[in-house]
């Protein structure tokens, strides 16, 4: 019987201890962005994905909050981006580069999903939209190891776009340094399924849609490591599709440091194609 | 410890004990393997996944080995997923490794179990670690369990560890204690109680808190949460009172403040655009009770459950069927026929009120009737309040050793917008008459026929389902079935759909002792697959399925 008393006593103590313990909770302070790190957010989405507009709204929310520190691209790829039964609008937003990237970075367990600076969080590269903010908050607090700037020239007659990306190492980094250049288009009106809007939205406005890349999808190798002060300048050319509206296009450039299965983005930059 | 180290240690342990053991070594095991051959059929929507596009074959295998020697229990399970659709039905998953290992030993009244633990407290509302292969749920707690037998009718157990996440672990730490027992009163023991108390404690890691704080720090003032707890405590108290032919189970559970993701909560974005879904800091509670009577050929059961914010997960960022610590019992009938099971409601952990009443009555030894009524709603919701209603009836008539006939009608109202996340679609209202006739030609041979009809104007429209099974015991079973979309629902623009699609299945099953092989050609319509109250939408399937299961 003494054993029983001991057990009940231990159990009671355990319960009382758990309920009475006064833990130090985490105080949450509003985050104010600062510094010159520019973060890349790559969102995987699709016109047939009912929850993806929620992700797009979160993306716009974050762009509003990090106007100088975040660039975003919406990549239509995967199951929900494939041509579904009508009526789902007139455009197929998929690109060969997007199809490569969803395999390279994914596949996602659900949609919308996105990576932040191609850096996994708790082992997951593609995060649900409610985890993007925290990943950005983490990434933004470190200084960039590369500085980037974009120069470009666009001939509206031939629709030829020439992009030059200049960079300088701000610290020594090892690995295969790769440059990626994307072109995105905003303001495209086409159908989208939206769970919060109650179903099909025929005139949904699609923003930051990946239209193509000037480099290979996983980046063009530019250097084996970078040293402090090392500069690079890379130029690429592409002719824009006649269906794309250059007035609403942006150029995104970013540098990744590829080491085996890790390929974090070191720095990103974005400019408007026609300012 | 990595998986390969665990395996090496376990095998070493096994061989060492085998060599040294005076006692006999008992080895046993089991194998389950599925092979799916994908054949694209765009008409039924069996397309656009990597398996249909280029992988063509997907497999899953679980191989378990158990050993008992010198009072020790040891076990290991090797899991292989190769281009499998189990994790995400719309994608492909490939990985392999040790899915489970454990070592156990009983020392007097104390039982020790270390490794991957499957267990539950009470009905599981605060803790249930279990495996459900069709949905790839494997919530094993990886850690230690100690069970002490206080008396022949009272036990106490404590657990501590981290939850399994495929071949990895979630970072949060779980601890729990459960005491339960049994006490009868009176000489005949007609009155008895079986009370229990369970407590679960979750501590999220610094890394998880950093991620959570990072997200919360960017909320607008309207949605801002000023402090977040690392620890959450969930407690449940339960009892089964048995008095003669009556049995009454009641369980009440409470969860302290926890930051959970509420997908229905209104959120204000910095852009000013309204959205839904945000983290909220809230406690949760649950009440579940079941009263039943059995005797004189009559069986009655009434159940009630109220759930409020009882989302209990190892990681605030995981959703769907990932990282769930507990199990909320489903409150609708678990149906098995193809059409009666087509629409099944998933348990709503944030807000749900459910009633269920079940009555069976044996009119004679040959005739039995059953009626089951369930009603589920979300009392605090602003939209999709009524979620599920079902009335299920069945008459069973049998002539012993000759034939058995089961027949009845089911009525369902199923909120497809809520349960399947299909925006704007109306609730499915369906009436489903069905019949199942089994006739034994002789001691070895039998035929079974199923006929079902679903009448509905929603979703895909009305269906007919027929199945013929021919069984030659003990080895062979042949099946042929078809699910026919006899009256498809109208297109979104109101026009008629011209194609009335067929979903045929043909298969053969061969059993030899403990081993069962099945090979089937399957065309399966998109639908909800549930296990308990956990469900998910499975896309259509077209192709062959091969399955082997064995115990040895």
Boltz contact constraints between the chains, C-beta under 6 A:
constraints:
  - contact:
      token1: [A, 4]
      token2: [B, 150]
      max_distance: 6.0
  - contact:
      token1: [A, 7]
      token2: [B, 150]
      max_distance: 6.0
  - contact:
      token1: [A, 7]
      token2: [B, 156]
      max_distance: 6.0
  - contact:
      token1: [A, 14]
      token2: [B, 177]
      max_distance: 6.0
  - contact:
      token1: [A, 18]
      token2: [B, 201]
      max_distance: 6.0
  - contact:
      token1: [A, 18]
      token2: [B, 233]
      max_distance: 6.0
  - contact:
      token1: [A, 23]
      token2: [B, 231]
      max_distance: 6.0
  - contact:
      token1: [A, 25]
      token2: [B, 227]
      max_distance: 6.0
  - contact:
      token1: [A, 25]
      token2: [B, 229]
      max_distance: 6.0
  - contact:
      token1: [A, 26]
      token2: [B, 209]
      max_distance: 6.0
  - contact:
      token1: [A, 26]
      token2: [B, 213]
      max_distance: 6.0
  - contact:
      token1: [A, 26]
      token2: [B, 228]
      max_distance: 6.0
  - contact:
      token1: [A, 27]
      token2: [B, 227]
      max_distance: 6.0
  - contact:
      token1: [A, 28]
      token2: [B, 213]
      max_distance: 6.0
  - contact:
      token1: [A, 28]
      token2: [B, 216]
      max_distance: 6.0
  - contact:
      token1: [A, 28]
      token2: [B, 217]
      max_distance: 6.0
  - contact:
      token1: [A, 28]
      token2: [B, 225]
      max_distance: 6.0
  - contact:
      token1: [A, 28]
      token2: [B, 226]
      max_distance: 6.0
  - contact:
      token1: [A, 30]
      token2: [B, 217]
      max_distance: 6.0
  - contact:
      token1: [A, 31]
      token2: [B, 217]
      max_distance: 6.0
  - contact:
      token1: [A, 31]
      token2: [B, 218]
      max_distance: 6.0
  - contact:
      token1: [A, 50]
      token2: [B, 421]
      max_distance: 6.0
  - contact:
      token1: [A, 50]
      token2: [B, 423]
      max_distance: 6.0
  - contact:
      token1: [A, 57]
      token2: [B, 273]
      max_distance: 6.0
  - contact:
      token1: [A, 57]
      token2: [B, 275]
      max_distance: 6.0
  - contact:
      token1: [A, 60]
      token2: [B, 271]
      max_distance: 6.0
  - contact:
      token1: [A, 61]
      token2: [B, 269]
      max_distance: 6.0
  - contact:
      token1: [A, 61]
      token2: [B, 270]
      max_distance: 6.0
  - contact:
      token1: [A, 61]
      token2: [B, 271]
      max_distance: 6.0
  - contact:
      token1: [A, 64]
      token2: [B, 270]
      max_distance: 6.0
  - contact:
      token1: [A, 64]
      token2: [B, 271]
      max_distance: 6.0
  - contact:
      token1: [A, 65]
      token2: [B, 218]
      max_distance: 6.0
  - contact:
      token1: [A, 65]
      token2: [B, 270]
      max_distance: 6.0
  - contact:
      token1: [A, 79]
      token2: [B, 48]
      max_distance: 6.0
  - contact:
      token1: [A, 79]
      token2: [B, 90]
      max_distance: 6.0
  - contact:
      token1: [A, 82]
      token2: [B, 48]
      max_distance: 6.0
  - contact:
      token1: [A, 107]
      token2: [B, 91]
      max_distance: 6.0
  - contact:
      token1: [A, 109]
      token2: [B, 88]
      max_distance: 6.0
  - contact:
      token1: [A, 131]
      token2: [B, 317]
      max_distance: 6.0
  - contact:
      token1: [A, 133]
      token2: [B, 215]
      max_distance: 6.0
  - contact:
      token1: [A, 133]
      token2: [B, 218]
      max_distance: 6.0
  - contact:
      token1: [A, 134]
      token2: [B, 211]
      max_distance: 6.0
  - contact:
      token1: [A, 134]
      token2: [B, 214]
      max_distance: 6.0
  - contact:
      token1: [A, 134]
      token2: [B, 215]
      max_distance: 6.0
  - contact:
      token1: [A, 137]
      token2: [B, 214]
      max_distance: 6.0
  - contact:
      token1: [A, 138]
      token2: [B, 214]
      max_distance: 6.0
  - contact:
      token1: [A, 195]
      token2: [B, 423]
      max_distance: 6.0
  - contact:
      token1: [A, 196]
      token2: [B, 276]
      max_distance: 6.0
  - contact:
      token1: [A, 198]
      token2: [B, 423]
      max_distance: 6.0
  - contact:
      token1: [A, 198]
      token2: [B, 424]
      max_distance: 6.0
  - contact:
      token1: [A, 199]
      token2: [B, 423]
      max_distance: 6.0
  - contact:
      token1: [A, 199]
      token2: [B, 424]
      max_distance: 6.0
